[in-house]
Amino acid sequence: MNKSELIDAVSNRAGLAKADATRAVDAVFDTIGSALKGGDSVALVGFGAFGVKARAARTGRNPRTGEPLNIAASKMPVFKAGKALKDAVN
């Protein structure tokens, strides 16, 4: 399912106009992104939790030349599925 299909599904399930569903989906994504950018986590009971994980700097290797290169430290968004979501999938 891509974003357009998600918007259609939200529109049908909630009985919203497609434009309203688009604004709602975009608002949810923007809010989650802003919270993660600010260092917060977002926990949706029964669905899962979004968070940020720090990745340490490390030395990698160029696959073509085998030459070592430095990879900078970074932050990575992560998602951990909640029990209800895991149970729904299984």
N, C-alpha and C positions, 0 to 999 in steps of 0.2 A: 504494500500500500504506500503510495507516495502522498505528498502533501495535498494535492488536488483531490485525491480520492478520500483522504481523511476529512477534508472540508465538506465534501459531499455527504459522507457518512454522518458527520456531526449535524449538518443541516437537516438531513432526513430524520435522525433520531430525536433531535431536540425541537423539531418543528420550526426551525428558523429559516429566514431567507438566506440564500447563499452568501450574500454580502455580509450579513450579520455573523454567520458562521466563520467566514474568512477573518473578520476582525477579532472574533473570540479566539480562534486558533492562533493567530498572530500574536495576540496579547498574552496568551499562555506561554508561547515560546519566548517572547521578549522578556517576560517577567522571570522565567526560569534562567535565561541567559544573564540578565542583569543581576540576579541574586548570586549566581555562581561567580560572575565577574567581581562582585563585591566581597567575595570570600565566604558567603553563606552557603548552606546546603538547603535543599528543598525536599521535604519528606511528604509523600502522599500515602497516607495509611492505606494498606491493602494493595497499593500499586507498586510503590518502590521509592527509592531515594536517589536524588541527583546530588553529586558532590564534586569536589575538585581534589585531585591527587597531585602531589609534587613529584616530578621526575628529576633525579639528580643528574648533574653533568657527568658525561662519560666519554670514553674514547671509543670511536667506532673504526671501521675499516672500509675504505673505498673498494667496492667489489671488482672494479676494472683493474686497478693498479695494485691493490693490496696495501696501499699507503694508509697509515693511521691518520684519523682526523678527529678533532674535538667536536662533540655534540653538546650544545649548551643546555643548561638546566631549563625546565619548562613546567608548566602546569597543564594538567590534562583533565577534561571533564569525564566523570565516571557515573555509571548508573548501576544500582543494585536492586534487583527485582524483589518485591515483597512476596510474602507467603501466598496471599490470595491470587496474585498474578501467576506465580509458579504453579499453584494448584489448578488454575484455569487452563493453563497450557498443557498440563499433563493429564 
